[in-house]
Amino acid sequence: MSLALRMGRTLHELCKTLTASELKMWIAFDNVSPIGDWRGDVQSAQVSTAILNAQGAKASINEMMLKWGQSEEDEEISGLEEWMGRL
């Protein structure tokens, strides 16, 4: 999906025109220079961590990373379910 978005094509178009050898090259390129949007999230987390640590805080990149698809409500519910499961 990320590759199709980056190339401005639909998945159907990409599947019809992309050869296996070209796909292998894209996979190798992705290992060196990731194609997905998460790379920007990592870079932003690095900058945020550096700024906070320069000001005396003790922050880690993992703390600064965005957590997509995970809400506080979900965490509370799963924590409650875990507690109830121990009863």
PyMOL Python script that loads the backbone (N, CA, C, O; Angstrom):
from pymol import cmd

cmd.read_pdbstr("""\
ATOM      1  N   MET A   1       0.822  -1.183   0.000  1.00  0.00           N
ATOM      2  CA  MET A   1       0.000   0.000   0.000  1.00  0.00           C
ATOM      3  C   MET A   1       0.875   1.259   0.000  1.00  0.00           C
ATOM      4  O   MET A   1       0.614   2.211  -0.736  1.00  0.00           O
ATOM      5  N   SER A   2       1.909   1.246   0.833  1.00  0.00           N
ATOM      6  CA  SER A   2       2.778   2.424   0.921  1.00  0.00           C
ATOM      7  C   SER A   2       3.446   2.714  -0.414  1.00  0.00           C
ATOM      8  O   SER A   2       3.563   3.869  -0.824  1.00  0.00           O
ATOM      9  N   LEU A   3       3.879   1.666  -1.081  1.00  0.00           N
ATOM     10  CA  LEU A   3       4.532   1.851  -2.382  1.00  0.00           C
ATOM     11  C   LEU A   3       3.553   2.443  -3.397  1.00  0.00           C
ATOM     12  O   LEU A   3       3.906   3.352  -4.148  1.00  0.00           O
ATOM     13  N   ALA A   4       2.327   1.927  -3.418  1.00  0.00           N
ATOM     14  CA  ALA A   4       1.316   2.452  -4.343  1.00  0.00           C
ATOM     15  C   ALA A   4       1.045   3.927  -4.049  1.00  0.00           C
ATOM     16  O   ALA A   4       0.931   4.734  -4.971  1.00  0.00           O
ATOM     17  N   LEU A   5       0.943   4.277  -2.775  1.00  0.00           N
ATOM     18  CA  LEU A   5       0.719   5.682  -2.418  1.00  0.00           C
ATOM     19  C   LEU A   5       1.875   6.551  -2.868  1.00  0.00           C
ATOM     20  O   LEU A   5       1.666   7.625  -3.432  1.00  0.00           O
ATOM     21  N   ARG A   6       3.100   6.091  -2.621  1.00  0.00           N
ATOM     22  CA  ARG A   6       4.285   6.868  -3.004  1.00  0.00           C
ATOM     23  C   ARG A   6       4.379   7.061  -4.514  1.00  0.00           C
ATOM     24  O   ARG A   6       4.861   8.093  -4.982  1.00  0.00           O
ATOM     25  N   MET A   7       3.920   6.074  -5.271  1.00  0.00           N
ATOM     26  CA  MET A   7       4.019   6.152  -6.724  1.00  0.00           C
ATOM     27  C   MET A   7       2.796   6.810  -7.352  1.00  0.00           C
ATOM     28  O   MET A   7       2.762   7.021  -8.565  1.00  0.00           O
ATOM     29  N   GLY A   8       1.790   7.137  -6.538  1.00  0.00           N
ATOM     30  CA  GLY A   8       0.590   7.775  -7.060  1.00  0.00           C
ATOM     31  C   GLY A   8      -0.241   6.846  -7.926  1.00  0.00           C
ATOM     32  O   GLY A   8      -0.863   7.279  -8.896  1.00  0.00           O
ATOM     33  N   ARG A   9      -0.250   5.574  -7.573  1.00  0.00           N
ATOM     34  CA  ARG A   9      -0.998   4.583  -8.341  1.00  0.00           C
ATOM     35  C   ARG A   9      -1.961   3.840  -7.434  1.00  0.00           C
ATOM     36  O   ARG A   9      -1.822   3.843  -6.211  1.00  0.00           O
ATOM     37  N   THR A  10      -2.932   3.209  -8.058  1.00  0.00           N
ATOM     38  CA  THR A  10      -3.807   2.332  -7.285  1.00  0.00           C
ATOM     39  C   THR A  10      -3.097   0.997  -7.114  1.00  0.00           C
ATOM     40  O   THR A  10      -2.136   0.703  -7.825  1.00  0.00           O
ATOM     41  N   LEU A  11      -3.558   0.215  -6.197  1.00  0.00           N
ATOM     42  CA  LEU A  11      -2.984  -1.112  -5.985  1.00  0.00           C
ATOM     43  C   LEU A  11      -3.161  -1.975  -7.228  1.00  0.00           C
ATOM     44  O   LEU A  11      -2.268  -2.736  -7.599  1.00  0.00           O
ATOM     45  N   HIS A  12      -4.313  -1.851  -7.862  1.00  0.00           N
ATOM     46  CA  HIS A  12      -4.592  -2.616  -9.078  1.00  0.00           C
ATOM     47  C   HIS A  12      -3.587  -2.264 -10.178  1.00  0.00           C
ATOM     48  O   HIS A  12      -3.042  -3.152 -10.834  1.00  0.00           O
ATOM     49  N   GLU A  13      -3.347  -0.969 -10.375  1.00  0.00           N
ATOM     50  CA  GLU A  13      -2.381  -0.536 -11.395  1.00  0.00           C
ATOM     51  C   GLU A  13      -0.990  -1.073 -11.089  1.00  0.00           C
ATOM     52  O   GLU A  13      -0.284  -1.546 -11.979  1.00  0.00           O
ATOM     53  N   LEU A  14      -0.608  -0.995  -9.823  1.00  0.00           N
ATOM     54  CA  LEU A  14       0.721  -1.448  -9.421  1.00  0.00           C
ATOM     55  C   LEU A  14       0.888  -2.951  -9.643  1.00  0.00           C
ATOM     56  O   LEU A  14       1.919  -3.404 -10.141  1.00  0.00           O
ATOM     57  N   CYS A  15      -0.125  -3.706  -9.274  1.00  0.00           N
ATOM     58  CA  CYS A  15      -0.062  -5.169  -9.458  1.00  0.00           C
ATOM     59  C   CYS A  15       0.029  -5.560 -10.931  1.00  0.00           C
ATOM     60  O   CYS A  15       0.672  -6.553 -11.274  1.00  0.00           O
ATOM     61  N   LYS A  16      -0.614  -4.779 -11.804  1.00  0.00           N
ATOM     62  CA  LYS A  16      -0.609  -5.090 -13.235  1.00  0.00           C
ATOM     63  C   LYS A  16       0.704  -4.706 -13.919  1.00  0.00           C
ATOM     64  O   LYS A  16       1.079  -5.321 -14.917  1.00  0.00           O
ATOM     65  N   THR A  17       1.408  -3.693 -13.394  1.00  0.00           N
ATOM     66  CA  THR A  17       2.579  -3.178 -14.107  1.00  0.00           C
ATOM     67  C   THR A  17       3.913  -3.500 -13.447  1.00  0.00           C
ATOM     68  O   THR A  17       4.950  -3.409 -14.104  1.00  0.00           O
ATOM     69  N   LEU A  18       3.921  -3.868 -12.184  1.00  0.00           N
ATOM     70  CA  LEU A  18       5.173  -4.097 -11.455  1.00  0.00           C
ATOM     71  C   LEU A  18       5.656  -5.529 -11.679  1.00  0.00           C
ATOM     72  O   LEU A  18       4.919  -6.482 -11.426  1.00  0.00           O
ATOM     73  N   THR A  19       6.881  -5.676 -12.150  1.00  0.00           N
ATOM     74  CA  THR A  19       7.438  -7.019 -12.355  1.00  0.00           C
ATOM     75  C   THR A  19       8.015  -7.535 -11.038  1.00  0.00           C
ATOM     76  O   THR A  19       8.245  -6.766 -10.104  1.00  0.00           O
ATOM     77  N   ALA A  20       8.244  -8.832 -10.978  1.00  0.00           N
ATOM     78  CA  ALA A  20       8.806  -9.439  -9.772  1.00  0.00           C
ATOM     79  C   ALA A  20      10.203  -8.902  -9.479  1.00  0.00           C
ATOM     80  O   ALA A  20      10.541  -8.659  -8.320  1.00  0.00           O
ATOM     81  N   SER A  21      11.010  -8.715 -10.509  1.00  0.00           N
ATOM     82  CA  SER A  21      12.371  -8.210 -10.294  1.00  0.00           C
ATOM     83  C   SER A  21      12.346  -6.763  -9.796  1.00  0.00           C
ATOM     84  O   SER A  21      13.160  -6.387  -8.953  1.00  0.00           O
ATOM     85  N   GLU A  22      11.424  -5.954 -10.308  1.00  0.00           N
ATOM     86  CA  GLU A  22      11.312  -4.577  -9.833  1.00  0.00           C
ATOM     87  C   GLU A  22      10.832  -4.548  -8.382  1.00  0.00           C
ATOM     88  O   GLU A  22      11.296  -3.732  -7.586  1.00  0.00           O
ATOM     89  N   LEU A  23       9.903  -5.441  -8.045  1.00  0.00           N
ATOM     90  CA  LEU A  23       9.424  -5.525  -6.664  1.00  0.00           C
ATOM     91  C   LEU A  23      10.567  -5.893  -5.727  1.00  0.00           C
ATOM     92  O   LEU A  23      10.669  -5.346  -4.628  1.00  0.00           O
ATOM     93  N   LYS A  24      11.435  -6.823  -6.157  1.00  0.00           N
ATOM     94  CA  LYS A  24      12.614  -7.187  -5.346  1.00  0.00           C
ATOM     95  C   LYS A  24      13.508  -5.973  -5.107  1.00  0.00           C
ATOM     96  O   LYS A  24      14.031  -5.788  -4.008  1.00  0.00           O
ATOM     97  N   MET A  25      13.680  -5.146  -6.142  1.00  0.00           N
ATOM     98  CA  MET A  25      14.501  -3.941  -5.990  1.00  0.00           C
ATOM     99  C   MET A  25      13.850  -2.962  -5.019  1.00  0.00           C
ATOM    100  O   MET A  25      14.547  -2.340  -4.217  1.00  0.00           O
ATOM    101  N   TRP A  26      12.523  -2.812  -5.077  1.00  0.00           N
ATOM    102  CA  TRP A  26      11.821  -1.920  -4.150  1.00  0.00           C
ATOM    103  C   TRP A  26      11.964  -2.424  -2.715  1.00  0.00           C
ATOM    104  O   TRP A  26      12.136  -1.629  -1.791  1.00  0.00           O
ATOM    105  N   ILE A  27      11.894  -3.736  -2.527  1.00  0.00           N
ATOM    106  CA  ILE A  27      12.049  -4.317  -1.188  1.00  0.00           C
ATOM    107  C   ILE A  27      13.453  -4.047  -0.660  1.00  0.00           C
ATOM    108  O   ILE A  27      13.619  -3.693   0.507  1.00  0.00           O
ATOM    109  N   ALA A  28      14.465  -4.209  -1.509  1.00  0.00           N
ATOM    110  CA  ALA A  28      15.845  -3.922  -1.103  1.00  0.00           C
ATOM    111  C   ALA A  28      16.017  -2.436  -0.780  1.00  0.00           C
ATOM    112  O   ALA A  28      16.683  -2.082   0.193  1.00  0.00           O
ATOM    113  N   PHE A  29      15.419  -1.577  -1.591  1.00  0.00           N
ATOM    114  CA  PHE A  29      15.492  -0.139  -1.353  1.00  0.00           C
ATOM    115  C   PHE A  29      14.811   0.221  -0.031  1.00  0.00           C
ATOM    116  O   PHE A  29      15.305   1.067   0.714  1.00  0.00           O
ATOM    117  N   ASP A  30      13.688  -0.415   0.252  1.00  0.00           N
ATOM    118  CA  ASP A  30      12.954  -0.151   1.495  1.00  0.00           C
ATOM    119  C   ASP A  30      13.780  -0.531   2.721  1.00  0.00           C
ATOM    120  O   ASP A  30      13.649   0.096   3.772  1.00  0.00           O
ATOM    121  N   ASN A  31      14.619  -1.540   2.596  1.00  0.00           N
ATOM    122  CA  ASN A  31      15.493  -1.930   3.714  1.00  0.00           C
ATOM    123  C   ASN A  31      16.546  -0.868   4.004  1.00  0.00           C
ATOM    124  O   ASN A  31      16.961  -0.701   5.151  1.00  0.00           O
ATOM    125  N   VAL A  32      16.975  -0.158   2.984  1.00  0.00           N
ATOM    126  CA  VAL A  32      17.992   0.883   3.133  1.00  0.00           C
ATOM    127  C   VAL A  32      17.356   2.225   3.482  1.00  0.00           C
ATOM    128  O   VAL A  32      17.846   2.946   4.351  1.00  0.00           O
ATOM    129  N   SER A  33      16.277   2.548   2.808  1.00  0.00           N
ATOM    130  CA  SER A  33      15.600   3.833   2.980  1.00  0.00           C
ATOM    131  C   SER A  33      14.091   3.585   3.018  1.00  0.00           C
ATOM    132  O   SER A  33      13.446   3.559   1.970  1.00  0.00           O
ATOM    133  N   PRO A  34      13.523   3.403   4.210  1.00  0.00           N
ATOM    134  CA  PRO A  34      12.105   3.025   4.316  1.00  0.00           C
ATOM    135  C   PRO A  34      11.159   3.952   3.559  1.00  0.00           C
ATOM    136  O   PRO A  34      11.317   5.172   3.557  1.00  0.00           O
ATOM    137  N   ILE A  35      10.180   3.336   2.922  1.00  0.00           N
ATOM    138  CA  ILE A  35       9.238   4.048   2.074  1.00  0.00           C
ATOM    139  C   ILE A  35       8.064   4.610   2.876  1.00  0.00           C
ATOM    140  O   ILE A  35       7.541   5.669   2.529  1.00  0.00           O
ATOM    141  N   GLY A  36       7.647   3.936   3.923  1.00  0.00           N
ATOM    142  CA  GLY A  36       6.441   4.308   4.661  1.00  0.00           C
ATOM    143  C   GLY A  36       6.548   5.608   5.445  1.00  0.00           C
ATOM    144  O   GLY A  36       7.637   6.141   5.659  1.00  0.00           O
ATOM    145  N   ASP A  37       5.392   6.102   5.866  1.00  0.00           N
ATOM    146  CA  ASP A  37       5.308   7.347   6.615  1.00  0.00           C
ATOM    147  C   ASP A  37       5.882   7.228   8.025  1.00  0.00           C
ATOM    148  O   ASP A  37       6.192   8.246   8.644  1.00  0.00           O
ATOM    149  N   TRP A  38       6.027   6.030   8.540  1.00  0.00           N
ATOM    150  CA  TRP A  38       6.522   5.862   9.910  1.00  0.00           C
ATOM    151  C   TRP A  38       7.933   6.420  10.071  1.00  0.00           C
ATOM    152  O   TRP A  38       8.342   6.760  11.181  1.00  0.00           O
ATOM    153  N   ARG A  39       8.677   6.515   8.971  1.00  0.00           N
ATOM    154  CA  ARG A  39      10.030   7.061   9.048  1.00  0.00           C
ATOM    155  C   ARG A  39      10.010   8.507   9.556  1.00  0.00           C
ATOM    156  O   ARG A  39      10.854   8.898  10.362  1.00  0.00           O
ATOM    157  N   GLY A  40       9.056   9.284   9.086  1.00  0.00           N
ATOM    158  CA  GLY A  40       8.901  10.660   9.560  1.00  0.00           C
ATOM    159  C   GLY A  40       8.560  10.711  11.041  1.00  0.00           C
ATOM    160  O   GLY A  40       8.994  11.614  11.756  1.00  0.00           O
ATOM    161  N   ASP A  41       7.774   9.730  11.503  1.00  0.00           N
ATOM    162  CA  ASP A  41       7.439   9.660  12.927  1.00  0.00           C
ATOM    163  C   ASP A  41       8.686   9.400  13.765  1.00  0.00           C
ATOM    164  O   ASP A  41       8.853   9.982  14.837  1.00  0.00           O
ATOM    165  N   VAL A  42       9.558   8.525  13.276  1.00  0.00           N
ATOM    166  CA  VAL A  42      10.802   8.229  13.987  1.00  0.00           C
ATOM    167  C   VAL A  42      11.697   9.468  14.023  1.00  0.00           C
ATOM    168  O   VAL A  42      12.286   9.785  15.056  1.00  0.00           O
ATOM    169  N   GLN A  43      11.793  10.161  12.897  1.00  0.00           N
ATOM    170  CA  GLN A  43      12.624  11.362  12.852  1.00  0.00           C
ATOM    171  C   GLN A  43      12.088  12.433  13.804  1.00  0.00           C
ATOM    172  O   GLN A  43      12.869  13.094  14.487  1.00  0.00           O
ATOM    173  N   SER A  44      10.788  12.609  13.857  1.00  0.00           N
ATOM    174  CA  SER A  44      10.189  13.581  14.770  1.00  0.00           C
ATOM    175  C   SER A  44      10.434  13.186  16.219  1.00  0.00           C
ATOM    176  O   SER A  44      10.698  14.042  17.063  1.00  0.00           O
ATOM    177  N   ALA A  45      10.350  11.899  16.507  1.00  0.00           N
ATOM    178  CA  ALA A  45      10.610  11.420  17.865  1.00  0.00           C
ATOM    179  C   ALA A  45      12.067  11.665  18.252  1.00  0.00           C
ATOM    180  O   ALA A  45      12.352  12.007  19.400  1.00  0.00           O
ATOM    181  N   GLN A  46      12.989  11.495  17.307  1.00  0.00           N
ATOM    182  CA  GLN A  46      14.404  11.760  17.584  1.00  0.00           C
ATOM    183  C   GLN A  46      14.635  13.222  17.924  1.00  0.00           C
ATOM    184  O   GLN A  46      15.362  13.533  18.867  1.00  0.00           O
ATOM    185  N   VAL A  47      14.024  14.119  17.166  1.00  0.00           N
ATOM    186  CA  VAL A  47      14.172  15.555  17.412  1.00  0.00           C
ATOM    187  C   VAL A  47      13.562  15.921  18.767  1.00  0.00           C
ATOM    188  O   VAL A  47      14.176  16.642  19.554  1.00  0.00           O
ATOM    189  N   SER A  48      12.357  15.423  19.034  1.00  0.00           N
ATOM    190  CA  SER A  48      11.692  15.707  20.308  1.00  0.00           C
ATOM    191  C   SER A  48      12.521  15.217  21.483  1.00  0.00           C
ATOM    192  O   SER A  48      12.662  15.919  22.484  1.00  0.00           O
ATOM    193  N   THR A  49      13.069  14.019  21.364  1.00  0.00           N
ATOM    194  CA  THR A  49      13.891  13.445  22.429  1.00  0.00           C
ATOM    195  C   THR A  49      15.141  14.284  22.657  1.00  0.00           C
ATOM    196  O   THR A  49      15.511  14.550  23.801  1.00  0.00           O
ATOM    197  N   ALA A  50      15.789  14.700  21.584  1.00  0.00           N
ATOM    198  CA  ALA A  50      17.000  15.513  21.701  1.00  0.00           C
ATOM    199  C   ALA A  50      16.698  16.851  22.378  1.00  0.00           C
ATOM    200  O   ALA A  50      17.467  17.302  23.226  1.00  0.00           O
ATOM    201  N   ILE A  51      15.599  17.478  22.013  1.00  0.00           N
ATOM    202  CA  ILE A  51      15.235  18.769  22.615  1.00  0.00           C
ATOM    203  C   ILE A  51      14.942  18.602  24.100  1.00  0.00           C
ATOM    204  O   ILE A  51      15.433  19.375  24.923  1.00  0.00           O
ATOM    205  N   LEU A  52      14.153  17.608  24.440  1.00  0.00           N
ATOM    206  CA  LEU A  52      13.817  17.390  25.848  1.00  0.00           C
ATOM    207  C   LEU A  52      15.047  17.045  26.677  1.00  0.00           C
ATOM    208  O   LEU A  52      15.225  17.566  27.778  1.00  0.00           O
ATOM    209  N   ASN A  53      15.892  16.172  26.151  1.00  0.00           N
ATOM    210  CA  ASN A  53      17.093  15.777  26.887  1.00  0.00           C
ATOM    211  C   ASN A  53      18.066  16.947  27.033  1.00  0.00           C
ATOM    212  O   ASN A  53      18.770  17.038  28.038  1.00  0.00           O
ATOM    213  N   ALA A  54      18.115  17.831  26.054  1.00  0.00           N
ATOM    214  CA  ALA A  54      18.973  19.015  26.141  1.00  0.00           C
ATOM    215  C   ALA A  54      18.501  19.963  27.238  1.00  0.00           C
ATOM    216  O   ALA A  54      19.288  20.747  27.768  1.00  0.00           O
ATOM    217  N   GLN A  55      17.221  19.890  27.575  1.00  0.00           N
ATOM    218  CA  GLN A  55      16.657  20.741  28.614  1.00  0.00           C
ATOM    219  C   GLN A  55      16.678  20.070  29.992  1.00  0.00           C
ATOM    220  O   GLN A  55      16.142  20.610  30.960  1.00  0.00           O
ATOM    221  N   GLY A  56      17.303  18.886  30.072  1.00  0.00           N
ATOM    222  CA  GLY A  56      17.448  18.199  31.352  1.00  0.00           C
ATOM    223  C   GLY A  56      16.458  17.083  31.608  1.00  0.00           C
ATOM    224  O   GLY A  56      16.544  16.417  32.639  1.00  0.00           O
ATOM    225  N   ALA A  57      15.516  16.856  30.697  1.00  0.00           N
ATOM    226  CA  ALA A  57      14.565  15.758  30.862  1.00  0.00           C
ATOM    227  C   ALA A  57      15.252  14.439  30.533  1.00  0.00           C
ATOM    228  O   ALA A  57      16.333  14.417  29.943  1.00  0.00           O
ATOM    229  N   LYS A  58      14.624  13.362  30.915  1.00  0.00           N
ATOM    230  CA  LYS A  58      15.142  12.036  30.571  1.00  0.00           C
ATOM    231  C   LYS A  58      14.091  11.325  29.728  1.00  0.00           C
ATOM    232  O   LYS A  58      13.307  10.520  30.230  1.00  0.00           O
ATOM    233  N   ALA A  59      14.093  11.635  28.461  1.00  0.00           N
ATOM    234  CA  ALA A  59      13.113  11.073  27.533  1.00  0.00           C
ATOM    235  C   ALA A  59      13.788  10.065  26.611  1.00  0.00           C
ATOM    236  O   ALA A  59      14.982  10.158  26.327  1.00  0.00           O
ATOM    237  N   SER A  60      13.002   9.108  26.154  1.00  0.00           N
ATOM    238  CA  SER A  60      13.513   8.136  25.186  1.00  0.00           C
ATOM    239  C   SER A  60      12.706   8.252  23.897  1.00  0.00           C
ATOM    240  O   SER A  60      11.594   8.779  23.890  1.00  0.00           O
ATOM    241  N   ILE A  61      13.274   7.762  22.832  1.00  0.00           N
ATOM    242  CA  ILE A  61      12.587   7.806  21.535  1.00  0.00           C
ATOM    243  C   ILE A  61      11.278   7.029  21.605  1.00  0.00           C
ATOM    244  O   ILE A  61      10.277   7.456  21.031  1.00  0.00           O
ATOM    245  N   ASN A  62      11.273   5.895  22.300  1.00  0.00           N
ATOM    246  CA  ASN A  62      10.052   5.093  22.403  1.00  0.00           C
ATOM    247  C   ASN A  62       8.927   5.872  23.078  1.00  0.00           C
ATOM    248  O   ASN A  62       7.763   5.703  22.716  1.00  0.00           O
ATOM    249  N   GLU A  63       9.250   6.714  24.044  1.00  0.00           N
ATOM    250  CA  GLU A  63       8.238   7.523  24.712  1.00  0.00           C
ATOM    251  C   GLU A  63       7.675   8.597  23.786  1.00  0.00           C
ATOM    252  O   GLU A  63       6.520   8.998  23.935  1.00  0.00           O
ATOM    253  N   MET A  64       8.464   9.058  22.850  1.00  0.00           N
ATOM    254  CA  MET A  64       8.058  10.132  21.950  1.00  0.00           C
ATOM    255  C   MET A  64       7.354   9.622  20.690  1.00  0.00           C
ATOM    256  O   MET A  64       6.695  10.395  19.995  1.00  0.00           O
ATOM    257  N   MET A  65       7.487   8.337  20.395  1.00  0.00           N
ATOM    258  CA  MET A  65       6.875   7.773  19.179  1.00  0.00           C
ATOM    259  C   MET A  65       5.358   7.818  19.257  1.00  0.00           C
ATOM    260  O   MET A  65       4.767   7.525  20.297  1.00  0.00           O
ATOM    261  N   LEU A  66       4.731   8.192  18.137  1.00  0.00           N
ATOM    262  CA  LEU A  66       3.278   8.157  18.049  1.00  0.00           C
ATOM    263  C   LEU A  66       2.826   6.704  18.046  1.00  0.00           C
ATOM    264  O   LEU A  66       3.470   5.845  17.445  1.00  0.00           O
ATOM    265  N   LYS A  67       1.739   6.443  18.708  1.00  0.00           N
ATOM    266  CA  LYS A  67       1.195   5.089  18.757  1.00  0.00           C
ATOM    267  C   LYS A  67      -0.150   5.103  18.040  1.00  0.00           C
ATOM    268  O   LYS A  67      -1.188   5.410  18.627  1.00  0.00           O
ATOM    269  N   TRP A  68      -0.102   4.765  16.761  1.00  0.00           N
ATOM    270  CA  TRP A  68      -1.295   4.806  15.920  1.00  0.00           C
ATOM    271  C   TRP A  68      -2.243   3.668  16.248  1.00  0.00           C
ATOM    272  O   TRP A  68      -1.823   2.534  16.480  1.00  0.00           O
ATOM    273  N   GLY A  69      -3.520   3.986  16.265  1.00  0.00           N
ATOM    274  CA  GLY A  69      -4.538   2.958  16.460  1.00  0.00           C
ATOM    275  C   GLY A  69      -4.683   2.491  17.888  1.00  0.00           C
ATOM    276  O   GLY A  69      -5.366   1.499  18.141  1.00  0.00           O
ATOM    277  N   GLN A  70      -4.066   3.169  18.824  1.00  0.00           N
ATOM    278  CA  GLN A  70      -4.140   2.757  20.221  1.00  0.00           C
ATOM    279  C   GLN A  70      -4.626   3.958  21.022  1.00  0.00           C
ATOM    280  O   GLN A  70      -3.980   5.006  21.037  1.00  0.00           O
ATOM    281  N   SER A  71      -5.762   3.802  21.682  1.00  0.00           N
ATOM    282  CA  SER A  71      -6.290   4.905  22.473  1.00  0.00           C
ATOM    283  C   SER A  71      -6.176   4.581  23.956  1.00  0.00           C
ATOM    284  O   SER A  71      -6.027   3.421  24.340  1.00  0.00           O
ATOM    285  N   GLU A  72      -6.247   5.611  24.780  1.00  0.00           N
ATOM    286  CA  GLU A  72      -6.171   5.409  26.221  1.00  0.00           C
ATOM    287  C   GLU A  72      -7.324   4.549  26.709  1.00  0.00           C
ATOM    288  O   GLU A  72      -7.161   3.751  27.633  1.00  0.00           O
ATOM    289  N   GLU A  73      -8.507   4.710  26.084  1.00  0.00           N
ATOM    290  CA  GLU A  73      -9.661   3.908  26.456  1.00  0.00           C
ATOM    291  C   GLU A  73      -9.378   2.428  26.282  1.00  0.00           C
ATOM    292  O   GLU A  73      -9.713   1.622  27.150  1.00  0.00           O
ATOM    293  N   ASP A  74      -8.757   2.063  25.155  1.00  0.00           N
ATOM    294  CA  ASP A  74      -8.430   0.667  24.883  1.00  0.00           C
ATOM    295  C   ASP A  74      -7.477   0.125  25.935  1.00  0.00           C
ATOM    296  O   ASP A  74      -7.633  -1.009  26.388  1.00  0.00           O
ATOM    297  N   GLU A  75      -6.483   0.930  26.331  1.00  0.00           N
ATOM    298  CA  GLU A  75      -5.521   0.493  27.332  1.00  0.00           C
ATOM    299  C   GLU A  75      -6.207   0.262  28.663  1.00  0.00           C
ATOM    300  O   GLU A  75      -5.911  -0.719  29.345  1.00  0.00           O
ATOM    301  N   GLU A  76      -7.133   1.159  29.054  1.00  0.00           N
ATOM    302  CA  GLU A  76      -7.841   1.010  30.314  1.00  0.00           C
ATOM    303  C   GLU A  76      -8.701  -0.242  30.308  1.00  0.00           C
ATOM    304  O   GLU A  76      -8.734  -0.981  31.291  1.00  0.00           O
ATOM    305  N   ILE A  77      -9.390  -0.480  29.213  1.00  0.00           N
ATOM    306  CA  ILE A  77     -10.258  -1.651  29.119  1.00  0.00           C
ATOM    307  C   ILE A  77      -9.432  -2.924  29.208  1.00  0.00           C
ATOM    308  O   ILE A  77      -9.800  -3.848  29.933  1.00  0.00           O
ATOM    309  N   SER A  78      -8.324  -2.987  28.484  1.00  0.00           N
ATOM    310  CA  SER A  78      -7.524  -4.203  28.517  1.00  0.00           C
ATOM    311  C   SER A  78      -6.910  -4.403  29.899  1.00  0.00           C
ATOM    312  O   SER A  78      -6.761  -5.540  30.348  1.00  0.00           O
ATOM    313  N   GLY A  79      -6.549  -3.309  30.584  1.00  0.00           N
ATOM    314  CA  GLY A  79      -6.031  -3.424  31.949  1.00  0.00           C
ATOM    315  C   GLY A  79      -7.092  -3.952  32.893  1.00  0.00           C
ATOM    316  O   GLY A  79      -6.802  -4.780  33.756  1.00  0.00           O
ATOM    317  N   LEU A  80      -8.322  -3.480  32.737  1.00  0.00           N
ATOM    318  CA  LEU A  80      -9.435  -3.951  33.551  1.00  0.00           C
ATOM    319  C   LEU A  80      -9.723  -5.411  33.258  1.00  0.00           C
ATOM    320  O   LEU A  80      -9.950  -6.206  34.170  1.00  0.00           O
ATOM    321  N   GLU A  81      -9.712  -5.757  31.979  1.00  0.00           N
ATOM    322  CA  GLU A  81      -9.948  -7.159  31.610  1.00  0.00           C
ATOM    323  C   GLU A  81      -8.873  -8.064  32.192  1.00  0.00           C
ATOM    324  O   GLU A  81      -9.169  -9.165  32.656  1.00  0.00           O
ATOM    325  N   GLU A  82      -7.636  -7.607  32.169  1.00  0.00           N
ATOM    326  CA  GLU A  82      -6.544  -8.404  32.742  1.00  0.00           C
ATOM    327  C   GLU A  82      -6.751  -8.601  34.237  1.00  0.00           C
ATOM    328  O   GLU A  82      -6.564  -9.706  34.747  1.00  0.00           O
ATOM    329  N   TRP A  83      -7.134  -7.544  34.941  1.00  0.00           N
ATOM    330  CA  TRP A  83      -7.358  -7.627  36.375  1.00  0.00           C
ATOM    331  C   TRP A  83      -8.491  -8.577  36.693  1.00  0.00           C
ATOM    332  O   TRP A  83      -8.401  -9.386  37.616  1.00  0.00           O
ATOM    333  N   MET A  84      -9.584  -8.469  35.901  1.00  0.00           N
ATOM    334  CA  MET A  84     -10.749  -9.338  36.134  1.00  0.00           C
ATOM    335  C   MET A  84     -10.395 -10.787  35.828  1.00  0.00           C
ATOM    336  O   MET A  84     -10.924 -11.706  36.455  1.00  0.00           O
ATOM    337  N   GLY A  85      -9.523 -10.987  34.887  1.00  0.00           N
ATOM    338  CA  GLY A  85      -9.113 -12.337  34.526  1.00  0.00           C
ATOM    339  C   GLY A  85      -8.345 -13.028  35.648  1.00  0.00           C
ATOM    340  O   GLY A  85      -8.356 -14.254  35.758  1.00  0.00           O
ATOM    341  N   ARG A  86      -7.679 -12.230  36.479  1.00  0.00           N
ATOM    342  CA  ARG A  86      -6.925 -12.806  37.609  1.00  0.00           C
ATOM    343  C   ARG A  86      -7.821 -13.192  38.774  1.00  0.00           C
ATOM    344  O   ARG A  86      -7.400 -13.941  39.656  1.00  0.00           O
ATOM    345  N   LEU A  87      -9.064 -12.686  38.789  1.00  0.00           N
ATOM    346  CA  LEU A  87      -9.961 -12.987  39.905  1.00  0.00           C
ATOM    347  C   LEU A  87     -10.451 -14.373  39.893  1.00  0.00           C
ATOM    348  O   LEU A  87     -11.216 -14.765  40.775  1.00  0.00           O
TER     349      LEU A  87
END
""", "prot")
cmd.dss("prot")
cmd.show_as("cartoon", "prot")
cmd.util.cbc("prot")
cmd.orient("prot")
